[in-house]
Amino acid sequence: MKRLLGALALRLFRTRVVGSPPADPVYVLVCAPHTSNWDLVLMLAIAWTSDIHPVWMGKKEMFDGPLGWLFHRLGGLAVDREDPTGIVDEIVDAARVRDHMALVIPPEGTRKSGTHWKSGFRRIAAAADIPIVLAFVGGPDNTCGFGPRLEVTEDLVADMDILRAFYADKKGFRPSRATPPLLREESKSESTPG
């Protein structure tokens, strides 16, 4: 049923999916740019038509309303942005016990333009020893899909350069709202001697 709903949503949006999901059973799926409320709908459609079991994080306010039960059923985890303490540990624990899971993370953390991405996707992948898979949603050419798979290394800037190269031409539904793939930790690592 989910596969059928996903295919219908992609057809309604006139969106085609490019690339393929990885063979890994558990991974972090980075979805960017996150510029519209429709990103969630398309992400679920892509996951369902690709036989992916998505688990995604959303602000807790989404789960407080009348659709909260539905968001939980669709794989949503409520995150308190004011007090995110423990969320990385909670997600790492979930990744270690599940047979199949694509932890979908929009690293921008908001649909509004910002200056930096949040680094949780990288910390979770490193702590759980799982790969990161790059994905994108929406854009002027109505294309969504999957990009490269990478393992987290100790070279933060080199890892982020891979993400920057992949997302350089990805626009999202509202390009003016996109946040560049840059982590606050990058400026710290560049200024740290040797």
C-alpha positions as a Python dict, from the first residue, in 0.01 Angstrom:
ca = {
    (1, 'M'): (0, 0, 0),
    (2, 'K'): (282, 241, 89),
    (3, 'R'): (453, 171, -243),
    (4, 'L'): (131, 259, -426),
    (5, 'L'): (83, 580, -224),
    (6, 'G'): (445, 677, -288),
    (7, 'A'): (411, 622, -663),
    (8, 'L'): (90, 828, -666),
    (9, 'A'): (256, 1117, -480),
    (10, 'L'): (552, 1117, -718),
    (11, 'R'): (313, 1120, -1012),
    (12, 'L'): (110, 1408, -866),
    (13, 'F'): (429, 1608, -816),
    (14, 'R'): (551, 1505, -1164),
    (15, 'T'): (872, 1401, -996),
    (16, 'R'): (1115, 1137, -1111),
    (17, 'V'): (1359, 953, -886),
    (18, 'V'): (1721, 912, -995),
    (19, 'G'): (1988, 692, -843),
    (20, 'S'): (1937, 395, -615),
    (21, 'P'): (1933, 347, -240),
    (22, 'P'): (2229, 159, -94),
    (23, 'A'): (2227, -210, -8),
    (24, 'D'): (2317, -126, 354),
    (25, 'P'): (2035, -223, 590),
    (26, 'V'): (2094, 72, 828),
    (27, 'Y'): (2225, 415, 734),
    (28, 'V'): (2181, 789, 775),
    (29, 'L'): (2001, 941, 477),
    (30, 'V'): (2089, 1310, 445),
    (31, 'C'): (1806, 1496, 267),
    (32, 'A'): (1876, 1846, 143),
    (33, 'P'): (1802, 2116, 60),
    (34, 'H'): (1511, 2138, 303),
    (35, 'T'): (1315, 2440, 182),
    (36, 'S'): (947, 2340, 185),
    (37, 'N'): (679, 2153, 380),
    (38, 'W'): (645, 1927, 74),
    (39, 'D'): (993, 1786, 135),
    (40, 'L'): (854, 1540, 392),
    (41, 'V'): (582, 1416, 155),
    (42, 'L'): (830, 1361, -127),
    (43, 'M'): (1087, 1202, 102),
    (44, 'L'): (827, 950, 219),
    (45, 'A'): (719, 886, -141),
    (46, 'I'): (1079, 822, -247),
    (47, 'A'): (1135, 592, 51),
    (48, 'W'): (819, 391, -2),
    (49, 'T'): (876, 342, -375),
    (50, 'S'): (1238, 241, -305),
    (51, 'D'): (1144, -10, -33),
    (52, 'I'): (1317, 196, 236),
    (53, 'H'): (1208, 194, 600),
    (54, 'P'): (1236, 564, 690),
    (55, 'V'): (1274, 699, 1039),
    (56, 'W'): (1275, 1077, 1042),
    (57, 'M'): (1309, 1349, 1299),
    (58, 'G'): (1075, 1645, 1327),
    (59, 'K'): (1023, 1925, 1573),
    (60, 'K'): (810, 1812, 1865),
    (61, 'E'): (540, 2069, 1787),
    (62, 'M'): (450, 1867, 1475),
    (63, 'F'): (360, 1572, 1696),
    (64, 'D'): (151, 1773, 1945),
    (65, 'G'): (-130, 1851, 1700),
    (66, 'P'): (-409, 1637, 1560),
    (67, 'L'): (-176, 1472, 1306),
    (68, 'G'): (80, 1367, 1568),
    (69, 'W'): (-36, 1004, 1568),
    (70, 'L'): (-1, 991, 1190),
    (71, 'F'): (351, 1136, 1196),
    (72, 'H'): (454, 869, 1449),
    (73, 'R'): (300, 595, 1228),
    (74, 'L'): (495, 731, 930),
    (75, 'G'): (826, 684, 1115),
    (76, 'G'): (855, 1022, 1284),
    (77, 'L'): (1050, 1088, 1603),
    (78, 'A'): (974, 1406, 1796),
    (79, 'V'): (1276, 1623, 1873),
    (80, 'D'): (1277, 1907, 2124),
    (81, 'R'): (1492, 2172, 1956),
    (82, 'E'): (1519, 2365, 2281),
    (83, 'D'): (1663, 2062, 2463),
    (84, 'P'): (1807, 1808, 2218),
    (85, 'T'): (2008, 1637, 2495),
    (86, 'G'): (2026, 1264, 2443),
    (87, 'I'): (1874, 1253, 2096),
    (88, 'V'): (2200, 1134, 1934),
    (89, 'D'): (2235, 853, 2192),
    (90, 'E'): (1869, 757, 2145),
    (91, 'I'): (1907, 738, 1767),
    (92, 'V'): (2237, 547, 1790),
    (93, 'D'): (2068, 290, 2016),
    (94, 'A'): (1781, 254, 1766),
    (95, 'A'): (2027, 208, 1477),
    (96, 'R'): (2205, -70, 1665),
    (97, 'V'): (1894, -278, 1729),
    (98, 'R'): (1702, -240, 1402),
    (99, 'D'): (1752, -472, 1108),
    (100, 'H'): (1647, -209, 851),
    (101, 'M'): (1639, 165, 895),
    (102, 'A'): (1714, 474, 694),
    (103, 'L'): (1744, 756, 942),
    (104, 'V'): (1633, 1054, 735),
    (105, 'I'): (1787, 1380, 850),
    (106, 'P'): (1747, 1725, 694),
    (107, 'P'): (2071, 1873, 833),
    (108, 'E'): (1952, 2228, 778),
    (109, 'G'): (1710, 2169, 1064),
    (110, 'T'): (1463, 2426, 930),
    (111, 'R'): (1297, 2531, 608),
    (112, 'K'): (1435, 2882, 649),
    (113, 'S'): (1771, 2999, 518),
    (114, 'G'): (2051, 2971, 773),
    (115, 'T'): (2427, 2989, 792),
    (116, 'H'): (2520, 2634, 897),
    (117, 'W'): (2397, 2276, 889),
    (118, 'K'): (2354, 2085, 1214),
    (119, 'S'): (2617, 1814, 1263),
    (120, 'G'): (2394, 1547, 1423),
    (121, 'F'): (2380, 1341, 1103),
    (122, 'R'): (2758, 1301, 1111),
    (123, 'R'): (2780, 1233, 1486),
    (124, 'I'): (2507, 968, 1464),
    (125, 'A'): (2672, 793, 1168),
    (126, 'A'): (3011, 793, 1343),
    (127, 'A'): (2877, 675, 1680),
    (128, 'A'): (2662, 398, 1528),
    (129, 'D'): (2932, 305, 1275),
    (130, 'I'): (2690, 332, 983),
    (131, 'P'): (2731, 501, 646),
    (132, 'I'): (2584, 829, 526),
    (133, 'V'): (2388, 831, 201),
    (134, 'L'): (2318, 1161, 28),
    (135, 'A'): (1972, 1232, -113),
    (136, 'F'): (1795, 1535, -249),
    (137, 'V'): (1434, 1644, -273),
    (138, 'G'): (1268, 1874, -524),
    (139, 'G'): (1391, 2147, -744),
    (140, 'P'): (1314, 2320, -1069),
    (141, 'D'): (1364, 2005, -1278),
    (142, 'N'): (1128, 1792, -1063),
    (143, 'T'): (1400, 1541, -985),
    (144, 'C'): (1465, 1373, -651),
    (145, 'G'): (1697, 1092, -569),
    (146, 'F'): (2002, 931, -423),
    (147, 'G'): (2367, 1026, -444),
    (148, 'P'): (2690, 885, -308),
    (149, 'R'): (2738, 672, 1),
    (150, 'L'): (3022, 765, 233),
    (151, 'E'): (3180, 659, 557),
    (152, 'V'): (3261, 922, 819),
    (153, 'T'): (3635, 985, 844),
    (154, 'E'): (3842, 1193, 1083),
    (155, 'D'): (3883, 1458, 812),
    (156, 'L'): (3573, 1669, 868),
    (157, 'V'): (3645, 1919, 590),
    (158, 'A'): (3715, 1647, 331),
    (159, 'D'): (3391, 1470, 425),
    (160, 'M'): (3197, 1794, 395),
    (161, 'D'): (3364, 1873, 62),
    (162, 'I'): (3197, 1559, -76),
    (163, 'L'): (2861, 1687, 44),
    (164, 'R'): (2926, 2035, -95),
    (165, 'A'): (3016, 1893, -436),
    (166, 'F'): (2701, 1679, -447),
    (167, 'Y'): (2463, 1953, -331),
    (168, 'A'): (2622, 2233, -537),
    (169, 'D'): (2354, 2211, -809),
    (170, 'K'): (2061, 2100, -590),
    (171, 'K'): (1810, 2382, -544),
    (172, 'G'): (1505, 2255, -354),
    (173, 'F'): (1155, 2391, -404),
    (174, 'R'): (1245, 2736, -274),
    (175, 'P'): (1612, 2795, -355),
    (176, 'S'): (1632, 3119, -155),
    (177, 'R'): (1568, 2921, 165),
    (178, 'A'): (1856, 2676, 123),
    (179, 'T'): (2141, 2672, 375),
    (180, 'P'): (2490, 2596, 242),
    (181, 'P'): (2647, 2263, 350),
    (182, 'L'): (2878, 2402, 615),
    (183, 'L'): (2919, 2290, 977),
    (184, 'R'): (3020, 2520, 1261),
    (185, 'E'): (3279, 2259, 1358),
    (186, 'E'): (3463, 2312, 1029),
    (187, 'S'): (3583, 2658, 1124),
    (188, 'K'): (3696, 2520, 1461),
    (189, 'S'): (3890, 2234, 1302),
    (190, 'E'): (4059, 2471, 1055),
    (191, 'S'): (4169, 2704, 1333),
    (192, 'T'): (4302, 2423, 1554),
    (193, 'P'): (4678, 2387, 1515),
    (194, 'G'): (4828, 2060, 1385),
}
